[in-house]
Amino acid sequence: MRKLLSAMLLVSLGGCMSANMDQVRSQGAYRSFTSQKPAKDVAQCIEYSWQDEVLSGAAADSHTEPAKDGSLTVMVDSKNFADVRQAGTGSAVAYFAEQGSPLAHQRLAALSTCL
């Protein structure tokens, strides 16, 4: 029963988070990049770099989710995430960050090392 309730809670929160992320996306990316590396490799690198304890003083809970359009979304929360999509043999990255967030520039620097 607990597992069922937990699963239902995650699904309902996921829907809210998706709506919030779509709203953030509609405002445009904080920064956009291209890379010669495949999208899967870039997304994995971003996820690992954002989990680094140096960024937040404690391990951040970043994770990667597949999007409906085939891209990958690496996210910390619904206001701080990166969409990574395949672009030819390389990839395109759109970084969305909460403006004024103290960690936004640190995450941006970590993301840049993955390109």
URVEN-V361742 format. One record per residue. N is the residue number from 1. RES is the residue in three letters. SS is DSSP state (A for helix, B for strand, O for the rest). NEAR is the number of other C-alpha atoms within 12 Angstrom. Layout:
BEGIN
n:N res:RES ss:SS near:NEAR
n:N res:RES ss:SS near:NEAR
END
This chain:
BEGIN
n:1 res:MET ss:O near:7
n:2 res:ARG ss:A near:8
n:3 res:LYS ss:A near:9
n:4 res:LEU ss:A near:10
n:5 res:LEU ss:A near:11
n:6 res:SER ss:A near:12
n:7 res:ALA ss:A near:13
n:8 res:MET ss:A near:14
n:9 res:LEU ss:A near:14
n:10 res:LEU ss:A near:15
n:11 res:VAL ss:A near:14
n:12 res:SER ss:A near:14
n:13 res:LEU ss:A near:16
n:14 res:GLY ss:A near:17
n:15 res:GLY ss:A near:15
n:16 res:CYS ss:A near:16
n:17 res:MET ss:A near:21
n:18 res:SER ss:A near:24
n:19 res:ALA ss:A near:16
n:20 res:ASN ss:A near:21
n:21 res:MET ss:A near:31
n:22 res:ASP ss:A near:21
n:23 res:GLN ss:A near:16
n:24 res:VAL ss:A near:26
n:25 res:ARG ss:A near:25
n:26 res:SER ss:A near:13
n:27 res:GLN ss:O near:18
n:28 res:GLY ss:O near:20
n:29 res:ALA ss:O near:27
n:30 res:TYR ss:O near:27
n:31 res:ARG ss:B near:27
n:32 res:SER ss:B near:22
n:33 res:PHE ss:B near:28
n:34 res:THR ss:B near:26
n:35 res:SER ss:B near:27
n:36 res:GLN ss:O near:20
n:37 res:LYS ss:O near:25
n:38 res:PRO ss:O near:25
n:39 res:ALA ss:A near:35
n:40 res:LYS ss:A near:32
n:41 res:ASP ss:A near:26
n:42 res:VAL ss:A near:37
n:43 res:ALA ss:A near:42
n:44 res:GLN ss:A near:29
n:45 res:CYS ss:A near:28
n:46 res:ILE ss:A near:38
n:47 res:GLU ss:A near:34
n:48 res:TYR ss:A near:28
n:49 res:SER ss:A near:32
n:50 res:TRP ss:A near:40
n:51 res:GLN ss:O near:27
n:52 res:ASP ss:O near:21
n:53 res:GLU ss:A near:17
n:54 res:VAL ss:A near:16
n:55 res:LEU ss:A near:25
n:56 res:SER ss:A near:21
n:57 res:GLY ss:O near:11
n:58 res:ALA ss:O near:12
n:59 res:ALA ss:O near:17
n:60 res:ALA ss:O near:22
n:61 res:ASP ss:O near:21
n:62 res:SER ss:O near:30
n:63 res:HIS ss:B near:27
n:64 res:THR ss:B near:29
n:65 res:GLU ss:B near:25
n:66 res:PRO ss:B near:20
n:67 res:ALA ss:O near:18
n:68 res:LYS ss:O near:11
n:69 res:ASP ss:O near:12
n:70 res:GLY ss:O near:15
n:71 res:SER ss:O near:25
n:72 res:LEU ss:B near:32
n:73 res:THR ss:B near:39
n:74 res:VAL ss:B near:42
n:75 res:MET ss:B near:37
n:76 res:VAL ss:B near:34
n:77 res:ASP ss:B near:27
n:78 res:SER ss:O near:29
n:79 res:LYS ss:O near:32
n:80 res:ASN ss:B near:40
n:81 res:PHE ss:B near:42
n:82 res:ALA ss:B near:50
n:83 res:ASP ss:B near:47
n:84 res:VAL ss:B near:43
n:85 res:ARG ss:B near:34
n:86 res:GLN ss:B near:25
n:87 res:ALA ss:B near:19
n:88 res:GLY ss:O near:13
n:89 res:THR ss:O near:15
n:90 res:GLY ss:B near:21
n:91 res:SER ss:B near:27
n:92 res:ALA ss:B near:32
n:93 res:VAL ss:B near:38
n:94 res:ALA ss:B near:37
n:95 res:TYR ss:B near:41
n:96 res:PHE ss:B near:38
n:97 res:ALA ss:O near:34
n:98 res:GLU ss:O near:28
n:99 res:GLN ss:O near:18
n:100 res:GLY ss:O near:12
n:101 res:SER ss:O near:16
n:102 res:PRO ss:O near:14
n:103 res:LEU ss:O near:23
n:104 res:ALA ss:A near:26
n:105 res:HIS ss:A near:23
n:106 res:GLN ss:A near:24
n:107 res:ARG ss:A near:39
n:108 res:LEU ss:A near:32
n:109 res:ALA ss:A near:18
n:110 res:ALA ss:A near:27
n:111 res:LEU ss:A near:40
n:112 res:SER ss:A near:25
n:113 res:THR ss:O near:20
n:114 res:CYS ss:O near:30
n:115 res:LEU ss:O near:29
END
